[in-house]
């Protein structure tokens, strides 16, 4: 059931991304901004819908938090790592100086909100995160207007407006259906194996909901369109924290699960490593050996969490 749920999620995300990207391309938005906003939102849609469903269910709040943190970890260590194996992932200067530090800042904000007060992400905390998300969208849009980029390659098919809207609608419906299958299945897996929901959320659910990011970034890397490959990953991580975790905690206050400090530290480490790789290179790119290092670190982390 959980495999079929992921299949439906990926189908829904693909429809949503294709439809939304077509509309964005019609508005002549640059590839980087499409990666940071439209594609990032579409590929983060599985996490969003899964988290909304998990937040509504009273016995699934651990999945709501761990799915977001786990997806951010998977995005950097697995997806960015695999993408770098196909082609060096080059970063624009604005991405290095603004978006990557912001993804680190998002982890810091989550850490502070999680460990202050009664160890609960309250509705007030959620509103704070949503405030940061609105600011992120505002500055990203302003930057797109002031510094439009020439697309590296036309790889987004432009469709009629009506067809694009239909694809977006069908994609959202599939996402909701897939999430309704995945959340109860993940809870049963945790119960049957006798392990915590947080571990399931950090591994199985996070890997499954990150499949759209993996497909989008690897294809972009193969086509040497590294703006979308890196922008998609960093944008998704910012979306995951400020939008998805913000919305989830507004719906229902989320208690902090045991061991979240290690997971947040892992997420922060990923952002720092990406910044060092990009800023420390004359070409401002992430090379193949660095991608292998990211993958190795994740495997060690996953083994530690499971055992």
Secondary structure as GFF3:
##gff-version 3
##sequence-region A 1 307
A	DSSP	alpha_helix	2	26	.	.	.	ID=ss1
A	DSSP	alpha_helix	31	33	.	.	.	ID=ss2
A	DSSP	pi_helix	34	38	.	.	.	ID=ss3
A	DSSP	alpha_helix	39	56	.	.	.	ID=ss4
A	DSSP	alpha_helix	61	74	.	.	.	ID=ss5
A	DSSP	pi_helix	75	80	.	.	.	ID=ss6
A	DSSP	alpha_helix	81	86	.	.	.	ID=ss7
A	DSSP	beta_strand	89	90	.	.	.	ID=ss8
A	DSSP	alpha_helix	93	94	.	.	.	ID=ss9
A	DSSP	pi_helix	95	99	.	.	.	ID=ss10
A	DSSP	alpha_helix	100	114	.	.	.	ID=ss11
A	DSSP	beta_strand	120	121	.	.	.	ID=ss12
A	DSSP	alpha_helix	123	146	.	.	.	ID=ss13
A	DSSP	alpha_helix	161	193	.	.	.	ID=ss14
A	DSSP	alpha_helix	197	200	.	.	.	ID=ss15
A	DSSP	pi_helix	201	205	.	.	.	ID=ss16
A	DSSP	alpha_helix	206	209	.	.	.	ID=ss17
A	DSSP	alpha_helix	211	222	.	.	.	ID=ss18
A	DSSP	alpha_helix	226	238	.	.	.	ID=ss19
A	DSSP	pi_helix	239	245	.	.	.	ID=ss20
A	DSSP	alpha_helix	246	251	.	.	.	ID=ss21
A	DSSP	beta_strand	254	255	.	.	.	ID=ss22
A	DSSP	alpha_helix	260	279	.	.	.	ID=ss23
A	DSSP	beta_strand	285	286	.	.	.	ID=ss24
A	DSSP	alpha_helix	288	306	.	.	.	ID=ss25
###
